[in-house]
Amino acid sequence: MNHRTSRNSRFRALVHPLAIAVAVLAFGVAEARPAGRDATEAAGPSFVRGKVQPYVRGRSLMVMRRGVRLAKSRLRDNSTCRQLFEAFGKDAKEVMDESRYHWVALSAEETACQQKHAAAFTWVGEDLTCLCPAFASLSVNDAAIALVHEALHHAGLTEQPGDPLGMTRDQIDQMVRTSCRL
């Protein structure tokens, strides 16, 4: 094999994973995650389970902590809120406790945040929620809505446009707002 062929092979090996990432972003992240993609690969080393990385400070950290606290209290105290998860055969407390939160740091994730005008996103069936820069500007109430919304994706809820038969983001938010009294 000559030098040029070897270089082309290495280039194709790098382009294929990039093409998968672009396709996922183009078709929406609230659909099934591409086969072979590991959750830790998506998050890199900066994700943590149930809490935020140490470098997140100020308003971002406050919104995150208070949003999780409010979401968990509404799930604990409100049966209609818990029923959203029971529809998928999941326990709301377990789903929230299993959730990992990752502050967006990669340019591909930032692009997903911008394209979706999203405060957060989660692949359906996965426990990793990526929190976008817009998350820090949410009220505590809106942060709780966003976290329950993303936890529902973790439980299995799909969303448009990834699932043409799924609910829209606004419909899911309204369902959470009403069911959880947020």
C-alpha positions as CSV (number, residue, x, y, z in Angstrom):
1,M,0.0,0.0,0.0
2,N,1.4,3.4,-0.9
3,H,1.6,6.4,1.4
4,R,-1.3,8.2,-0.3
5,T,-3.7,5.1,0.2
6,S,-2.7,4.9,3.8
7,R,-3.5,8.5,4.4
8,N,-6.9,8.2,2.7
9,S,-7.7,5.2,4.9
10,R,-6.9,7.2,8.0
11,F,-9.0,10.1,6.7
12,R,-12.0,7.8,6.1
13,A,-11.6,6.4,9.6
14,L,-11.9,9.9,11.0
15,V,-14.7,11.1,8.7
16,H,-17.1,8.2,9.4
17,P,-17.7,9.0,13.2
18,L,-18.0,12.7,12.3
19,A,-20.6,11.9,9.7
20,I,-22.6,9.9,12.3
21,A,-22.4,12.8,14.7
22,V,-23.6,15.3,12.1
23,A,-26.5,13.0,11.1
24,V,-27.6,12.7,14.8
25,L,-27.6,16.4,15.1
26,A,-29.5,16.9,11.8
27,F,-32.2,14.5,12.7
28,G,-32.6,15.4,16.3
29,V,-31.2,14.1,19.5
30,A,-34.5,13.1,21.0
31,E,-34.5,9.8,19.1
32,A,-32.6,6.6,19.6
33,R,-28.9,7.0,19.9
34,P,-26.8,5.7,17.0
35,A,-25.6,2.1,17.5
36,G,-22.2,1.7,18.9
37,R,-22.1,5.1,20.6
38,D,-21.1,4.9,24.2
39,A,-22.6,7.4,26.6
40,T,-19.3,8.2,28.1
41,E,-18.0,8.9,24.6
42,A,-20.7,11.5,24.2
43,A,-19.9,13.1,27.5
44,G,-16.2,12.8,27.6
45,P,-14.6,12.9,31.0
46,S,-16.6,15.9,32.3
47,F,-19.9,14.3,33.1
48,V,-21.0,13.4,36.6
49,R,-23.9,11.4,38.0
50,G,-26.5,13.5,39.8
51,K,-24.3,16.6,40.3
52,V,-22.4,19.2,38.3
53,Q,-18.7,19.4,37.5
54,P,-16.7,21.5,40.0
55,Y,-15.9,24.2,37.5
56,V,-19.5,25.2,37.1
57,R,-20.2,28.1,39.4
58,G,-22.5,30.9,40.2
59,R,-26.0,31.0,38.6
60,S,-25.5,27.9,36.5
61,L,-24.8,25.8,39.6
62,M,-27.6,27.4,41.6
63,V,-30.2,26.8,38.8
64,M,-29.1,23.2,38.4
65,R,-29.3,22.3,42.1
66,R,-32.6,24.1,42.7
67,G,-34.1,22.7,39.5
68,V,-33.2,19.2,40.5
69,R,-34.5,19.7,44.0
70,L,-37.8,21.1,42.8
71,A,-38.3,18.4,40.1
72,K,-37.6,15.6,42.6
73,S,-40.0,17.2,45.2
74,R,-42.8,17.4,42.6
75,L,-42.2,13.9,41.5
76,R,-42.3,12.7,45.1
77,D,-45.4,14.6,46.1
78,N,-47.5,14.5,42.9
79,S,-49.0,11.2,41.6
80,T,-49.9,12.7,38.2
81,C,-46.3,13.7,37.7
82,R,-45.1,10.2,38.6
83,Q,-47.6,8.7,36.2
84,L,-45.8,10.3,33.3
85,F,-42.9,7.8,34.0
86,E,-45.2,4.9,34.9
87,A,-46.6,5.0,31.4
88,F,-43.1,3.8,30.3
89,G,-42.8,1.2,33.1
90,K,-40.3,3.4,34.9
91,D,-40.1,4.7,38.5
92,A,-39.7,8.5,38.4
93,K,-37.4,8.6,41.4
94,E,-35.1,6.0,39.9
95,V,-35.0,7.8,36.6
96,M,-34.1,11.1,38.3
97,D,-31.5,9.4,40.5
98,E,-29.9,7.6,37.5
99,S,-29.7,10.8,35.5
100,R,-26.3,12.3,34.7
101,Y,-25.9,16.0,33.8
102,H,-23.2,17.2,31.6
103,W,-22.5,20.9,30.8
104,V,-22.0,21.2,27.0
105,A,-18.4,21.7,26.2
106,L,-17.9,20.2,22.7
107,S,-18.6,22.2,19.6
108,A,-20.9,19.5,18.2
109,E,-23.0,19.7,21.4
110,E,-23.0,23.6,21.2
111,T,-24.3,23.3,17.6
112,A,-27.1,21.0,18.8
113,C,-28.1,23.5,21.5
114,Q,-28.1,26.3,19.0
115,Q,-30.0,24.4,16.2
116,K,-32.7,23.3,18.6
117,H,-32.8,26.5,20.6
118,A,-32.7,24.1,23.6
119,A,-31.8,24.5,27.2
120,A,-30.9,20.7,27.4
121,F,-31.1,17.5,25.4
122,T,-31.1,13.8,26.0
123,W,-31.0,10.8,23.7
124,V,-34.0,8.6,24.2
125,G,-33.3,5.8,26.6
126,E,-30.1,7.3,27.8
127,D,-29.3,8.6,31.3
128,L,-27.0,11.5,30.1
129,T,-28.6,14.9,29.8
130,C,-26.5,17.6,28.2
131,L,-27.2,21.1,29.6
132,C,-26.8,23.9,27.2
133,P,-25.7,27.5,28.0
134,A,-29.3,28.6,27.9
135,F,-30.0,26.4,30.9
136,A,-28.2,28.9,33.2
137,S,-30.7,31.6,32.3
138,L,-33.8,29.6,33.2
139,S,-35.9,30.3,36.2
140,V,-35.8,27.5,38.8
141,N,-39.3,26.5,37.8
142,D,-38.4,26.3,34.1
143,A,-35.2,24.4,35.0
144,A,-37.4,21.8,36.8
145,I,-39.7,21.5,33.7
146,A,-36.6,21.0,31.5
147,L,-35.1,18.3,33.8
148,V,-38.4,16.4,34.0
149,H,-38.8,16.7,30.2
150,E,-35.3,15.3,29.7
151,A,-35.9,12.6,32.3
152,L,-38.9,11.5,30.3
153,H,-36.6,11.0,27.2
154,H,-34.4,8.9,29.5
155,A,-37.5,6.8,30.4
156,G,-38.3,6.3,26.7
157,L,-40.4,9.3,25.5
158,T,-39.7,10.3,21.9
159,E,-40.1,13.7,20.3
160,Q,-40.6,15.3,17.0
161,P,-38.9,15.7,14.6
162,G,-37.0,12.5,15.3
163,D,-40.3,10.7,15.8
164,P,-42.9,12.1,13.4
165,L,-45.6,10.6,15.7
166,G,-44.1,12.0,18.8
167,M,-45.1,15.1,20.7
168,T,-43.4,18.4,20.1
169,R,-41.1,20.0,22.6
170,D,-43.8,22.5,23.6
171,Q,-46.4,19.8,24.0
172,I,-44.0,17.8,26.3
173,D,-43.2,20.9,28.3
174,Q,-47.0,21.7,28.7
175,M,-47.7,18.1,29.8
176,V,-44.9,18.4,32.4
177,R,-46.1,21.8,33.6
178,T,-49.7,20.6,34.0
179,S,-49.0,17.1,35.4
180,C,-46.3,18.3,37.8
181,R,-47.9,21.6,38.7
182,L,-44.8,23.6,37.7
